[in-house]
Amino acid sequence: MPVVISAVIDLPPDRVEKCLMDAQPHIAASRAEDGCVAYDWAVDPATPGRIHVYEEWRDEEALAGHFRDPSYAAMRDHIGASGLIAARSQKCLVTAIEPVYDPNGTPQAHFGRMALA
């Protein structure tokens, strides 16, 4: 089953842009890993110093491989060296995937029609 990671990283506001630019090799390495579906960092335009990280992995084994990859440790060290103030991350095991919009174009919040096996 797919795994999604959502993280929030707080840095000194004057260090965010450099951190993000210098992180590009780590981001590219993660994207190239087997089982990486999506991986990106984005600056929060409403909260100075905040970066959001979004990751999607094919399954738990792919995520475990990511954690063993040297680029993961390098990325973690890079964030720490950028003046880390706080961080929060969570992983979610995805048990159902459905479109947001029904055939009529109406957004739907409920699940239940397409559970993953």
Secondary structure in CASP SS format (residue, H / E / C, confidence):
PFRMAT SS
TARGET T0000
AUTHOR 0000-0000-0000
METHOD secondary structure of the structure
MODEL  1
M C 1.00
P C 1.00
V E 1.00
V E 1.00
I E 1.00
S E 1.00
A E 1.00
V E 1.00
I E 1.00
D E 1.00
L C 1.00
P C 1.00
P H 1.00
D H 1.00
R H 1.00
V H 1.00
E H 1.00
K H 1.00
C H 1.00
L H 1.00
M H 1.00
D H 1.00
A C 1.00
Q H 1.00
P H 1.00
H H 1.00
I H 1.00
A H 1.00
A H 1.00
S H 1.00
R H 1.00
A H 1.00
E C 1.00
D C 1.00
G C 1.00
C E 1.00
V E 1.00
A E 1.00
Y E 1.00
D E 1.00
W E 1.00
A E 1.00
V E 1.00
D C 1.00
P C 1.00
A C 1.00
T C 1.00
P C 1.00
G C 1.00
R E 1.00
I E 1.00
H E 1.00
V E 1.00
Y E 1.00
E E 1.00
E E 1.00
W E 1.00
R C 1.00
D C 1.00
E H 1.00
E H 1.00
A H 1.00
L H 1.00
A H 1.00
G H 1.00
H H 1.00
F H 1.00
R H 1.00
D C 1.00
P H 1.00
S H 1.00
Y H 1.00
A H 1.00
A H 1.00
M H 1.00
R H 1.00
D H 1.00
H H 1.00
I H 1.00
G H 1.00
A H 1.00
S C 1.00
G C 1.00
L C 1.00
I C 1.00
A E 1.00
A E 1.00
R E 1.00
S E 1.00
Q E 1.00
K E 1.00
C E 1.00
L E 1.00
V C 1.00
T C 1.00
A E 1.00
I C 1.00
E C 1.00
P C 1.00
V C 1.00
Y E 1.00
D C 1.00
P C 1.00
N C 1.00
G C 1.00
T C 1.00
P E 1.00
Q C 1.00
A C 1.00
H C 1.00
F C 1.00
G C 1.00
R C 1.00
M C 1.00
A E 1.00
L C 1.00
A C 1.00
END
